[in-house]
């Protein structure tokens, strides 16, 4: 009989194979990265563009242009597009963040020609019909108005405003009124300039053969498409923050949303791997110190976490939680207590070993199958210019970083004087 009181033996051979993508440059200059893996006749095709919100001249232009790619083309309506993808059992999703925008297609290989033919129309000839834009305006405005009633949204906006500046591309947020200003001409202009062959990288993953590669080249890699455009990667300077504590009043809120963090660095920084390990110990997984303290011991919150988030030209570290209003100050006190412990107390070897095993397991998961590998390669391409040494450095850091190293990082980057505190809630309920 299996004795469930005895945990399984932990074992790891210390080696994780980093699967590299095969790189091809198509005739029109598009970089095609292919990952041939898996046993099922399925594929994932991702089109990545330097088309994030940092490149827009008008708020909501990037997100609107990318979100509405499937709302109509020169020959197909939004309903026809949806019906055809559904008929072939394919699925598309669009995404737009601060730096990048794109579209990802999931398809059976036998229907990849038809599905990619549809994607070609969506990317090259979207029309942004006025009827669909009006729907986008109304739904987007209503959704944002609802979100702005949540303390989590208010504190997130205040945090980004504080560390990057409200007028900086990394700190900018839309208002409900901005949806009324979304215009077809702006979306078409952004699409033509940024959704183009000169601004595109394609990642193809799955059970891939020369047929799928040839199909990509035929539809997207022969002629130039979109307007020739020189992408401006420059960013305005980020403001220096002098005020550390910020409060956003939300009358009658029964919960407070807390964010404590600071501006950091992009993923190419040499201290990023070590800070990733340190963050995991503090609040980066379910067994973290913050979870044990604020959730399990004190019962202040259902969940608390911390994260190290890279941007292409910057980054930030933040810990956050939603707590009962009456626990706002005690929760903040415990967050700072846990941060201070990292700066003053060596991390026990048993805890560090547990976190090593957790992170190595997560690393294995990121290469578990062609689609997971494709997501890893995507993040590597976006934030490290496809420098595979980043992955090796990360694995080496997980294996070899010491308690002393982590304490030095905590004292370097988590000094209370360098941290920004933002809280959204009701003073009267505290």
Rosetta blueprint (number, residue, H / E / L):
1 X L
2 X L
3 X L
4 X L
5 X L
6 X L
7 X L
8 X L
9 X L
10 X L
11 X L
12 X L
13 X L
14 X L
15 X L
16 X L
17 X L
18 X L
19 X L
20 X L
21 X L
22 X E
23 X E
24 X E
25 X E
26 X L
27 X L
28 X L
29 X L
30 X L
31 X E
32 X E
33 X E
34 X E
35 X E
36 X E
37 X L
38 X L
39 X L
40 X L
41 X L
42 X E
43 X E
44 X E
45 X E
46 X E
47 X E
48 X E
49 X E
50 X L
51 X L
52 X L
53 X H
54 X H
55 X H
56 X L
57 X L
58 X L
59 X L
60 X L
61 X H
62 X H
63 X H
64 X H
65 X H
66 X H
67 X H
68 X L
69 X H
70 X H
71 X H
72 X E
73 X E
74 X L
75 X L
76 X L
77 X E
78 X H
79 X H
80 X H
81 X H
82 X H
83 X H
84 X H
85 X H
86 X H
87 X H
88 X L
89 X L
90 X L
91 X E
92 X E
93 X E
94 X E
95 X E
96 X E
97 X L
98 X L
99 X L
100 X L
101 X E
102 X E
103 X E
104 X E
105 X E
106 X E
107 X E
108 X E
109 X H
110 X H
111 X H
112 X H
113 X H
114 X H
115 X H
116 X H
117 X H
118 X H
119 X H
120 X H
121 X H
122 X H
123 X H
124 X H
125 X L
126 X E
127 X L
128 X L
129 X L
130 X H
131 X H
132 X H
133 X H
134 X H
135 X H
136 X H
137 X H
138 X H
139 X H
140 X H
141 X H
142 X H
143 X H
144 X H
145 X H
146 X H
147 X H
148 X L
149 X L
150 X L
151 X H
152 X H
153 X H
154 X H
155 X H
156 X H
157 X H
158 X H
159 X H
160 X H
161 X H
162 X H
163 X H
164 X H
165 X L
166 X L
167 X L
168 X L
169 X L
170 X L
171 X L
172 X L
173 X L
174 X L
175 X L
176 X H
177 X H
178 X H
179 X H
180 X H
181 X H
182 X L
183 X L
184 X H
185 X H
186 X H
187 X H
188 X H
189 X H
190 X H
191 X H
192 X H
193 X H
194 X H
195 X L
196 X L
197 X H
198 X H
199 X H
200 X E
201 X E
202 X E
203 X E
204 X E
205 X E
206 X E
207 X L
208 X L
209 X L
210 X H
211 X H
212 X H
213 X H
214 X H
215 X H
216 X H
217 X H
218 X H
219 X H
220 X H
221 X L
222 X L
223 X L
224 X L
225 X L
226 X L
227 X L
228 X L
229 X L
230 X L
231 X L
232 X L
233 X L
234 X L
235 X L
236 X L
237 X L
238 X L
239 X L
240 X L
241 X L
242 X L
243 X L
244 X L
245 X E
246 X E
247 X E
248 X E
249 X E
250 X L
251 X L
252 X L
253 X L
254 X L
255 X E
256 X E
257 X E
258 X E
259 X E
260 X E
261 X E
262 X E
263 X E
264 X L
265 X L
266 X L
267 X L
268 X L
269 X L
270 X L
271 X L
272 X H
273 X H
274 X H
275 X H
276 X H
277 X H
278 X H
279 X H
280 X H
281 X H
282 X H
283 X H
284 X H
285 X L
286 X L
287 X L
288 X L
289 X H
290 X H
291 X H
292 X H
293 X H
294 X H
295 X H
296 X H
297 X H
298 X L
299 X L
300 X L
301 X L
302 X L
303 X L
304 X E
305 X E
306 X E
307 X E
308 X E
309 X E
310 X E
311 X L
312 X L
313 X L
314 X L
315 X E
316 X E
317 X E
318 X E
319 X E
320 X E
321 X E
322 X E
323 X E
324 X E
325 X H
326 X H
327 X H
328 X H
329 X H
330 X H
331 X H
332 X H
333 X H
334 X H
335 X H
336 X H
337 X H
338 X H
339 X H
340 X H
341 X H
342 X H
343 X H
344 X H
345 X L
346 X L
347 X L
348 X L
349 X H
350 X H
351 X H
352 X H
353 X H
354 X H
355 X H
356 X H
357 X H
358 X H
359 X H
360 X H
361 X H
362 X H
363 X H
364 X H
365 X H
366 X L
367 X L
368 X L
369 X L
370 X H
371 X H
372 X H
373 X H
374 X H
375 X H
376 X H
377 X H
378 X H
379 X H
380 X H
381 X H
382 X H
383 X H
384 X H
385 X L
386 X L
387 X L
388 X L
389 X H
390 X H
391 X H
392 X H
393 X H
394 X H
395 X H
396 X H
397 X H
398 X H
399 X H
400 X H
401 X L
402 X L
403 X H
404 X H
405 X H
406 X H
407 X H
408 X H
409 X H
410 X H
411 X H
412 X H
413 X H
414 X L
415 X L
416 X H
417 X H
418 X H
419 X L
420 X E
421 X E
422 X E
423 X E
424 X E
425 X E
426 X L
427 X H
428 X H
429 X H
430 X L
